[in-house]
């Protein structure tokens, strides 16, 4: 027996009509009738008297109606109690620097509003380092970009990000259009993360498909210093759209790379569900909700939601 069946039965009794109840419940009449029949079969008794003018509860149905209404009230009170409970605890979440640029502060705000007693520990680091910390149980959750995961991780594709070429206005070779092909960037001086960085591997692979090599003039593994060098005109860079949240004032040129392979999937990873605390389980839901809201509201440049 399910609460849904009880709600269906109570609604039919209240309205005296299968059709009207189905309309209000948002289900087709045949499905509603089937659920009531299953309920009657489980109880081995007739609950409703079906007539041409509608339906009325039998004597057994009236007795069952009273208890069903009481059960539903208790269930609703239990839901309210759970929602109003003061969840407390500690949760550690790892974000890459580009992801933290757009997601970090909104996530802190949302957690503070929903679960003020949960202490949030945010770690900003390279994706590979975050994976190591997740394996060592130093993090509860992390947004990663590689699909190779530990066996006991829980992984959910969250969103996909397009890559952009970004440079200071006046740098020779920067594209003059809002979209550009990778083949047009062969001679552009680039400042990129080193080879251990997942983004670098993605970019190298994209160039390799064209039988080309990026013109890397410097390697910097810290996002702040990398963008300082780009701002100073030492070269352009290729980054996901989230990095534009940290560009600030200045004359920047940015163009989305149109090649299909120039995108990065964001994966919401955590230790296995049975290892997550209630606070971490709640934070995982909040993180997903905030990320999706940022994409839907167009506050995450170049990102599209991943459809499961």
Buried (B, 14 or more C-beta within 10 A) or exposed (E): EEEEBBBBBBBBBEBBBBBBBBBEBEBEBEEBBEBBEEBBEEEEBEBBEEEEEBBBBBEBBEEBBEEBBEBBEEEEEEEEEEEEEEBEBEBBBBBBBBBBBBBBEBBBEBBEEBBEEBEBEBBBBBBBBBBBBBBEEBBBBBBBBBEEBEEEBBEEBBBBBBBBBBBBEEBEBBBEEEEBBBEBBEEBBBBBBEEEBBBBBBBBEBBEEEEEEBBBBBBBBEBEEBBEBBBEBBBBBBBBBBBBBBBEEEEBBBBBBBBEBBBBBBBBBBBEEEEBBBBBBBBBEBBBEBBBEBBEEEBBBBBEBBEE
